Amino acid sequence: MKWLALALVVACDPPPLEMSEYACPTAGTQLTYANFGATFLGVSCNTCHGAAVGNRHGAPELFRFDTLDEVQHHRDRIFVRAAASNTSMPPGPVDPATDERDRLAEWLVCGAP
């Protein structure tokens, strides 16, 4: 019975917010890789998605976020996993704060400059 209840709860989860559903502010963003992205990714993502990580904890080798080019290549996927209301990554135990996820969303949707 517990499995049925869990299945119903999971089935009711809304689909992730897509980057196309989120708009870059009209004036653009002041967020850059240097003043936001590198630090956010270093703290919240690259402990599994970094090239130098010995134990990637199941993160696919294909998904590395060490450089701005790699991040820009994967920004749609990063968005649906970790930006705005999307919270499937990182898997915890210390998750980014809501305002940090909102900043990630803005940075990504504005092109991850």
C-alpha positions as a Python dict, from the first residue, in 0.01 Angstrom:
ca = {
    (1, 'M'): (0, 0, 0),
    (2, 'K'): (289, 237, 79),
    (3, 'W'): (428, 182, -272),
    (4, 'L'): (94, 278, -426),
    (5, 'A'): (82, 600, -225),
    (6, 'L'): (439, 683, -325),
    (7, 'A'): (363, 613, -691),
    (8, 'L'): (64, 847, -677),
    (9, 'V'): (269, 1126, -520),
    (10, 'V'): (546, 1087, -779),
    (11, 'A'): (293, 1076, -1062),
    (12, 'C'): (148, 1408, -943),
    (13, 'D'): (480, 1595, -953),
    (14, 'P'): (461, 1871, -1213),
    (15, 'P'): (701, 1846, -1505),
    (16, 'P'): (1019, 2050, -1469),
    (17, 'L'): (1017, 2413, -1576),
    (18, 'E'): (1184, 2442, -1917),
    (19, 'M'): (1426, 2722, -1998),
    (20, 'S'): (1189, 2840, -2274),
    (21, 'E'): (929, 2910, -2003),
    (22, 'Y'): (1159, 3150, -1819),
    (23, 'A'): (1257, 3493, -1953),
    (24, 'C'): (1582, 3682, -1931),
    (25, 'P'): (1514, 4021, -1767),
    (26, 'T'): (1453, 4298, -2019),
    (27, 'A'): (1770, 4476, -1908),
    (28, 'G'): (1969, 4152, -1929),
    (29, 'T'): (2168, 4012, -1640),
    (30, 'Q'): (2462, 4127, -1436),
    (31, 'L'): (2544, 3764, -1357),
    (32, 'T'): (2849, 3619, -1530),
    (33, 'Y'): (3053, 3303, -1513),
    (34, 'A'): (3318, 3498, -1320),
    (35, 'N'): (3089, 3658, -1059),
    (36, 'F'): (2830, 3379, -1021),
    (37, 'G'): (2844, 3070, -1241),
    (38, 'A'): (3188, 2934, -1154),
    (39, 'T'): (3120, 2956, -781),
    (40, 'F'): (2767, 2812, -801),
    (41, 'L'): (2883, 2521, -1016),
    (42, 'G'): (3191, 2463, -802),
    (43, 'V'): (2989, 2438, -483),
    (44, 'S'): (2670, 2273, -607),
    (45, 'C'): (2761, 2073, -920),
    (46, 'N'): (3126, 1997, -972),
    (47, 'T'): (3168, 1773, -671),
    (48, 'C'): (3014, 1516, -909),
    (49, 'H'): (3029, 1684, -1252),
    (50, 'G'): (3392, 1800, -1240),
    (51, 'A'): (3666, 1638, -1447),
    (52, 'A'): (3902, 1606, -1151),
    (53, 'V'): (3648, 1431, -930),
    (54, 'G'): (3753, 1078, -842),
    (55, 'N'): (3405, 959, -741),
    (56, 'R'): (3138, 1109, -965),
    (57, 'H'): (2862, 945, -755),
    (58, 'G'): (2692, 816, -1071),
    (59, 'A'): (2711, 1142, -1270),
    (60, 'P'): (2758, 1050, -1636),
    (61, 'E'): (3106, 1128, -1769),
    (62, 'L'): (2941, 1313, -2059),
    (63, 'F'): (2809, 1582, -1823),
    (64, 'R'): (3107, 1790, -1712),
    (65, 'F'): (3069, 2150, -1604),
    (66, 'D'): (3432, 2255, -1553),
    (67, 'T'): (3440, 2524, -1820),
    (68, 'L'): (3206, 2791, -1947),
    (69, 'D'): (3192, 2614, -2286),
    (70, 'E'): (3080, 2290, -2118),
    (71, 'V'): (2817, 2474, -1915),
    (72, 'Q'): (2682, 2655, -2221),
    (73, 'H'): (2664, 2324, -2409),
    (74, 'H'): (2457, 2169, -2126),
    (75, 'R'): (2266, 2474, -2003),
    (76, 'D'): (1920, 2339, -2099),
    (77, 'R'): (1984, 2023, -1897),
    (78, 'I'): (2132, 2217, -1604),
    (79, 'F'): (1823, 2440, -1607),
    (80, 'V'): (1567, 2156, -1591),
    (81, 'R'): (1762, 1986, -1314),
    (82, 'A'): (1871, 2269, -1086),
    (83, 'A'): (1738, 2615, -1177),
    (84, 'A'): (1434, 2806, -1050),
    (85, 'S'): (1177, 2558, -913),
    (86, 'N'): (1364, 2256, -1056),
    (87, 'T'): (1525, 2077, -765),
    (88, 'S'): (1627, 1727, -876),
    (89, 'M'): (1994, 1830, -864),
    (90, 'P'): (2201, 1837, -662),
    (91, 'P'): (2068, 1534, -479),
    (92, 'G'): (2147, 1677, -134),
    (93, 'P'): (2211, 1681, 153),
    (94, 'V'): (2296, 2053, 119),
    (95, 'D'): (2085, 2206, -156),
    (96, 'P'): (2120, 2556, -300),
    (97, 'A'): (1886, 2815, -153),
    (98, 'T'): (1583, 2921, -358),
    (99, 'D'): (1736, 3261, -437),
    (100, 'E'): (2052, 3090, -566),
    (101, 'R'): (1843, 2863, -790),
    (102, 'D'): (1662, 3173, -919),
    (103, 'R'): (1995, 3340, -993),
    (104, 'L'): (2108, 3023, -1174),
    (105, 'A'): (1791, 3037, -1383),
    (106, 'E'): (1851, 3400, -1475),
    (107, 'W'): (2215, 3338, -1563),
    (108, 'L'): (2136, 3034, -1778),
    (109, 'V'): (1838, 3184, -1961),
    (110, 'C'): (2039, 3497, -2039),
    (111, 'G'): (2296, 3281, -2218),
    (112, 'A'): (2534, 3202, -1928),
    (113, 'P'): (2769, 3490, -2009),
}
